[in-house]
Amino acid sequence: MHSPNVHIQRRFALLLLLGGMCSVFIACQFAATPAEASYYERNPSWSPDGKSIAFECLVGPKDSDHARFDICTIGADGTGWKKLTVGQYDNKEPTWSPDGKLLAFISDRSGKPDVYIMRPSGIDLKRITTHGKIEFLSPLSWSPDSKFLVYEAWSEGLQIHKVDVQTYQDAQLTDSSQGNYNQTPRWSPDGRTIAFVSNRDANLEVYLMRPDGTGQENLTRDSADESEPAWSPNGTTLAFQRNQNGKSEIYIADLDRLDIKRSHLHRIADGISPIWSPNGVNIAFGSIRSAPAASGIFIIPAGHDANEVNVFNGATFFRLAWSPDNQRLAFTASEPTKSPLEDPFQIWVVNVDGSRLQRFTPTK
């Protein structure tokens, strides 16, 4: 069994290995430079109404030891860049509530990382957890009714918690008797189930449980390492990443709610970090392949035995986010033709056919 630190290092390394840049066939466009630009942005989250993208931004002197991540937003047309948080704190992983009324994020402004919420304008900032044991590497997941959040926190290992955003009541849903590494909780669209990843059976596998933590069952049941569960919009199918013998693949599970053992698994592509389009028609994912030019962002129809379409390839990238209208993808990437060592990450947007590649958050 691997230690939690080994799993986290492996997971972060996968993010940094993803690749994609402008090809000669894609026209690159650039958004207007904001008055107060940052030099490093990552982890986009599209607002439910499609009008805005929230992300992490690093603002301040580039070589300063006091530079910290803030939460920023920008309009879906690439204008209206705003910094929502202030102070010498790290603010990370912005995630919109399904009703669009709140942004949840992780901040260490109290001295240790906890979950906070605020209005999209940056006002009414509230701390809703108080134990200071939040895991910074995973995005938060909202319940469909926008009343709860699930997240990872350290408690005799990495465990899953649920917090009520109105009462701040916090409940730990997994414990050390169920493995010392329970992570990546994802709420189903119907609100009845939470998918997550656990190492309780020695390797990483995808599990399902009820929102109160009961009924925890192993979905994948094999010797491979599974991660990154992603629900289809109708909640009947779960996509996930499967790693074995150095190979990463995307699988989907057709769920039988009456008997999890009857759920059927299908391989659909080589790749990592799948994410469904809001209409459930397509799945976007990243892929690292033997030929560097073949690595990048791909889209594949959700049906079995479908042909994939490459929409972005080249330099390092990670964290995909679909626009609500299913027409665009936002993601984190370096400037075209440059590596992350030469140029910090920025937020980019591309049409799903690979056209109109646009950098939304230019550097100073």
Phi and psi in degrees as a GROMACS rama.xvg file:
@    title "Ramachandran Plot"
@    xaxis  label "Phi"
@    yaxis  label "Psi"
@TYPE xy
-79.4672  152.972  HIS-2
-74.9524  158.568  SER-3
-57.414  -37.7795  PRO-4
-63.9799  -38.1084  ASN-5
-63.2865  -43.1968  VAL-6
-63.1092  -41.6725  HIS-7
-66.5213  -41.8382  ILE-8
-62.4448  -41.4427  GLN-9
-62.7008  -42.8697  ARG-10
-65.6277  -43.0042  ARG-11
-67.4264  -36.3002  PHE-12
-63.2998  -37.541  ALA-13
-61.9224  -39.681  LEU-14
-61.5834  -42.5432  LEU-15
-75.7173  -17.6068  LEU-16
-83.9885  -18.213  LEU-17
-59.1873  147.184  LEU-18
-131.176  148.957  GLY-19
177.681  132.167  GLY-20
-149.234  173.217  MET-21
-62.7468  130.935  CYS-22
-93.184  170.935  SER-23
-67.8982  -12.87  VAL-24
-92.369  -6.29962  PHE-25
-112.108  126.62  ILE-26
-80.6228  125.531  ALA-27
-94.654  135.621  CYS-28
-123.369  158.575  GLN-29
-129.924  134.666  PHE-30
-74.1332  161.746  ALA-31
-66.2304  143.036  ALA-32
-71.575  126.364  THR-33
-71.6682  162.028  PRO-34
-62.7416  -38.657  ALA-35
-117.849  82.1067  GLU-36
-82.1648  154.061  ALA-37
-107.269  169.834  SER-38
-116.002  8.60531  TYR-39
-158.127  119.116  TYR-40
-132.199  151.841  GLU-41
-162.254  169.438  ARG-42
59.0103  65.7686  ASN-43
-71.7523  149.005  PRO-44
-138.72  118.004  SER-45
-83.0007  135.103  TRP-46
-66.1212  149.063  SER-47
-59.2524  -28.0601  PRO-48
-86.7404  -1.23332  ASP-49
77.1442  5.0782  GLY-50
-90.9715  -13.6529  LYS-51
-148.882  152.781  SER-52
-122.104  126.637  ILE-53
-97.1027  150.207  ALA-54
-163.112  169.746  PHE-55
-86.2218  136.458  GLU-56
-134.078  138.915  CYS-57
-105.54  109.952  LEU-58
-115.626  138.578  VAL-59
129.947  -177.08  GLY-60
-56.097  127.195  PRO-61
-59.5203  -35.5031  LYS-62
-99.1903  11.7295  ASP-63
-76.3842  139.738  SER-64
-73.171  -10.7504  ASP-65
-101.032  3.11467  HIS-66
-64.9687  135.528  ALA-67
-137.052  157.594  ARG-68
-78.0975  137.12  PHE-69
-116.554  171.203  ASP-70
-96.9532  126.095  ILE-71
-124.854  163.396  CYS-72
-135.191  158.531  THR-73
-147.209  148.424  ILE-74
-67.2246  156.223  GLY-75
-65.2731  -12.269  ALA-76
-96.5287  4.68611  ASP-77
88.3205  7.03911  GLY-78
-114.727  170.271  THR-79
77.7979  36.9593  GLY-80
-60.9136  130.67  TRP-81
-138.003  142.95  LYS-82
-103.455  121.539  LYS-83
-94.9716  -25.5976  LEU-84
-112.148  156.916  THR-85
-137.531  164.331  VAL-86
103.185  165.76  GLY-87
-86.8241  65.3101  GLN-88
-133.978  157.295  TYR-89
-88.6081  128.745  ASP-90
-126.205  119.01  ASN-91
-138.924  167.363  LYS-92
54.8878  56.4415  GLU-93
-65.9594  136.937  PRO-94
-141.628  123.333  THR-95
-73.326  141.713  TRP-96
-70.2838  149.779  SER-97
-56.4507  -29.88  PRO-98
-85.3743  -1.54366  ASP-99
76.1979  5.61256  GLY-100
-87.5724  -17.7083  LYS-101
-137.511  153.48  LEU-102
-115.117  125.518  LEU-103
-99.2779  147.744  ALA-104
-159.846  171.506  PHE-105
-109.486  133.559  ILE-106
-141.285  148.315  SER-107
-105.861  26.123  ASP-108
-64.8677  -17.7577  ARG-109
-90.084  0.450789  SER-110
110.78  -27.9532  GLY-111
-137.12  154.777  LYS-112
-68.2398  129.045  PRO-113
-139.827  171.102  ASP-114
-89.2152  134.825  VAL-115
-127.167  157.635  TYR-116
-130.239  155.806  ILE-117
-158.199  165.854  MET-118
-72.0367  155.649  ARG-119
-59.3979  -17.9149  PRO-120
-82.751  -10.087  SER-121
98.3997  -3.48761  GLY-122
-90.1568  172.611  ILE-123
56.4097  44.8735  ASP-124
-72.2593  130.025  LEU-125
-137.121  138.825  LYS-126
-88.7844  124.432  ARG-127
-114.005  -4.93372  ILE-128
-127.253  156.831  THR-129
-133.572  7.18767  THR-130
-90.99  -12.3551  HIS-131
64.8822  28.9746  GLY-132
-122.634  26.2943  LYS-133
-70.0961  144.062  ILE-134
-88.387  122.482  GLU-135
-76.0919  -14.2208  PHE-136
-88.7126  -5.90761  LEU-137
-121.348  137.014  SER-138
-68.0532  153.038  PRO-139
-76.0653  159.134  LEU-140
-130.446  124.046  SER-141
-85.974  150.087  TRP-142
-73.0518  152.925  SER-143
-58.7903  -26.6358  PRO-144
-89.4123  5.21379  ASP-145
65.3175  21.6563  SER-146
-100.322  -19.583  LYS-147
-135.783  158.44  PHE-148
-128.435  143.541  LEU-149
-114.645  148.521  VAL-150
-160.524  173.233  TYR-151
-101.067  143.406  GLU-152
-150.697  153.79  ALA-153
-81.9601  127.398  TRP-154
-161.593  90.9199  SER-155
53.5779  50.807  GLU-156
112.681  -177.836  GLY-157
-90.0339  118.251  LEU-158
-125.322  162.465  GLN-159
-98.9047  132.964  ILE-160
-121.105  159.244  HIS-161
-128.86  135.854  LYS-162
-129.519  138.672  VAL-163
-81.674  120.986  ASP-164
-75.7359  -9.1387  VAL-165
-98.2515  -43.377  GLN-166
-98.3521  -14.1816  THR-167
67.835  12.3425  TYR-168
-68.2463  128.125  GLN-169
-114.526  136.796  ASP-170
-130.693  132.38  ALA-171
-86.6484  123.556  GLN-172
-95.2128  -21.7791  LEU-173
-128.051  162.613  THR-174
-144.261  178.722  ASP-175
-65.1022  -21.38  SER-176
-70.3669  -15.1242  SER-177
-108.076  25.6724  GLN-178
106.587  151.917  GLY-179
-96.0595  11.5748  ASN-180
-146.736  92.611  TYR-181
-118.909  119.906  ASN-182
-151.333  176.048  GLN-183
53.7199  54.6378  THR-184
-69.988  138.556  PRO-185
-136.842  120.39  ARG-186
-78.3868  136.135  TRP-187
-71.9468  154.149  SER-188
-60.5385  -27.8725  PRO-189
-88.6511  -2.30399  ASP-190
79.0493  1.63044  GLY-191
-91.4049  -15.3008  ARG-192
-142.53  146.67  THR-193
-118.972  123.271  ILE-194
-90.1005  146.131  ALA-195
-157.89  173.951  PHE-196
-115.45  137.23  VAL-197
-140.974  151.273  SER-198
-106.671  21.0753  ASN-199
-64.0684  -19.8652  ARG-200
-106.55  32.2754  ASP-201
84.4802  -40.2824  ALA-202
-111.852  166.575  ASN-203
-77.0659  126.159  LEU-204
-137.867  158.899  GLU-205
-86.4932  131.223  VAL-206
-121.124  162.101  TYR-207
-124.219  148.055  LEU-208
-151.842  164.146  MET-209
-76.544  161.86  ARG-210
-62.2804  -17.3992  PRO-211
-92.58  3.99879  ASP-212
92.8528  -5.15716  GLY-213
-85.6326  167.698  THR-214
67.4357  35.3454  GLY-215
-73.3755  123.175  GLN-216
-136.287  145.506  GLU-217
-80.3369  123.216  ASN-218
-87.3026  -40.9371  LEU-219
-89.3385  -40.5567  THR-220
50.9096  58.1701  ARG-221
-149.335  -175.016  ASP-222
-92.2055  -3.8737  SER-223
-80.9053  168.203  ALA-224
-96.2872  120.941  ASP-225
-109.752  149.735  GLU-226
-159.733  179.762  SER-227
53.4143  54.042  GLU-228
-66.041  142.261  PRO-229
-142.111  120.957  ALA-230
-78.179  143.061  TRP-231
-70.6268  153.354  SER-232
-58.4448  -28.4844  PRO-233
-89.4954  -1.89451  ASN-234
75.5726  8.77672  GLY-235
-97.6069  -8.30518  THR-236
-137.972  144.1  THR-237
-124.988  123.571  LEU-238
-94.3608  151.35  ALA-239
-159.46  167.281  PHE-240
-98.0127  134.451  GLN-241
-121.932  124.469  ARG-242
-118.558  125.443  ASN-243
-156.488  134.279  GLN-244
55.34  39.4834  ASN-245
76.6444  6.40312  GLY-246
-114.403  134.03  LYS-247
-108.561  130.838  SER-248
-134.442  156.519  GLU-249
-100.25  126.153  ILE-250
-119.159  155.754  TYR-251
-126.23  146.026  ILE-252
-115.237  120.301  ALA-253
-82.8325  112.644  ASP-254
-85.7782  135.408  LEU-255
-107.57  104.148  ASP-256
-63.3741  -20.5512  ARG-257
-81.7286  -25.0921  LEU-258
-155.052  103.11  ASP-259
-61.4196  -28.0183  ILE-260
-67.6283  -17.3267  LYS-261
-93.5772  -3.1535  ARG-262
-62.4297  136.115  SER-263
-106.373  132.082  HIS-264
-100.38  138.167  LEU-265
-130.537  134.744  HIS-266
-84.0172  134.612  ARG-267
-119.697  -21.7212  ILE-268
-171.854  162.493  ALA-269
-79.7757  127.668  ASP-270
165.992  -176.375  GLY-271
-139.983  161.284  ILE-272
52.7518  64.3216  SER-273
-72.1857  149.856  PRO-274
-147.37  129.439  ILE-275
-78.8984  145.989  TRP-276
-69.3355  149.728  SER-277
-56.7458  -28.1537  PRO-278
-88.2696  -1.83995  ASN-279
77.9263  7.47135  GLY-280
-81.1878  -39.406  VAL-281
-125.74  160.849  ASN-282
-124.337  127.064  ILE-283
-99.6231  148.285  ALA-284
-160.108  165.97  PHE-285
-102.347  160.628  GLY-286
-150.928  135.089  SER-287
-109.617  116.024  ILE-288
-122.9  166.75  ARG-289
-60.5312  -37.7666  SER-290
-92.1136  116.888  ALA-291
-52.6801  -36.8369  PRO-292
-67.9652  -16.5679  ALA-293
-92.0762  -6.1484  ALA-294
-83.0871  153.831  SER-295
152.178  -153.143  GLY-296
-98.45  133.938  ILE-297
-127.433  155.45  PHE-298
-127.852  135.09  ILE-299
-134.701  137.568  ILE-300
-58.2001  145.042  PRO-301
-69.5209  -15.1241  ALA-302
-70.6136  160.658  GLY-303
-73.4448  152.698  HIS-304
57.0235  37.2287  ASP-305
-96.8909  159.601  ALA-306
-87.6994  135.55  ASN-307
-86.1763  155.156  GLU-308
-123.121  126.509  VAL-309
-84.4652  122.505  ASN-310
-112.562  -6.57242  VAL-311
-164.865  132.049  PHE-312
-147.192  150.617  ASN-313
130.286  -113.729  GLY-314
-70.9985  171.467  ALA-315
-61.7061  138.632  THR-316
-152.036  163.018  PHE-317
-165.365  174.526  PHE-318
55.4272  87.9933  ARG-319
-86.2023  148.946  LEU-320
-145.69  123.321  ALA-321
-77.103  144.853  TRP-322
-74.6557  149.099  SER-323
-58.9333  -24.0356  PRO-324
-88.9105  6.4801  ASP-325
69.5358  9.26118  ASN-326
-100.168  -17.147  GLN-327
-139.086  158.344  ARG-328
-122.062  133.397  LEU-329
-103.392  149.39  ALA-330
-162.51  169.898  PHE-331
-99.0004  133.681  THR-332
-158.328  161.439  ALA-333
-79.2417  165.378  SER-334
-62.65  142.201  GLU-335
-52.4628  141.836  PRO-336
74.3172  0.942329  THR-337
-122.908  150.747  LYS-338
-88.2461  164.627  SER-339
-58.5435  -25.8351  PRO-340
-71.6622  -27.3539  LEU-341
-91.2406  -30.6604  GLU-342
-145.086  126.9  ASP-343
-64.2465  162.968  PRO-344
-67.612  148.689  PHE-345
-137.177  170.6  GLN-346
-93.0367  129.394  ILE-347
-123.235  155.757  TRP-348
-134.403  139.21  VAL-349
-140.048  145.933  VAL-350
-67.3308  155.386  ASN-351
-69.9282  -10.9833  VAL-352
-95.3779  6.03317  ASP-353
89.67  -1.02036  GLY-354
-88.6106  165.688  SER-355
50.669  56.3241  ARG-356
-70.4535  127.439  LEU-357
-137.23  130.407  GLN-358
-86.4725  118.963  ARG-359
-89.291  -20.162  PHE-360
-130.448  77.2578  THR-361
-64.8448  152.117  PRO-362
-78.4693  167.166  THR-363
